[in-house]
Amino acid sequence: MPRSRRGTTTSFHLAGAEVHLIANADAQGSLGEVFARFGKGGSTAAGLVELLSIAVSLGLQHGVPLERYVARFAGQRFEPMGPTDDPDVPHAGSVGDYLARRLAHDWLDVDARRRLDLLTAEEEAELPADAYAPTPLRRAARP
């Protein structure tokens, strides 16, 4: 990681719990490290969130794409869960779910977020009316 980094800092509340997310770019401008601080330092939950941050950062620095993390973490459900004060992610199923969604919105392009089904309400409203139409069922021809 470069000595001086470009990044984002996001503070948010999830069901009353305060969380801080710092995400920094690597030398190429892609996400290269993540720091998340949750609740009171020294608590089990805070320690686990810090370990998650370290593991994700190491993976990103060794070539694991952000999309892979987002696909695995988005939708995870465990406490705390519920409303957030973030208009892009108004509800989260867990801290991991929120972190995945926030990182996706800050670091992935619209096409990647569409593939992950993580568009904002405004982005969904801009899609053509048939954008989410199901693919017709194709039956294998009988021999």
Summary of the structure (lengths in Angstrom):
residues: 143
radius of gyration: 17.5
end to end distance: 58.0
largest distance: 65.2
contacts: 373
relative contact order: 0.14
helix: 35%
strand: 24%
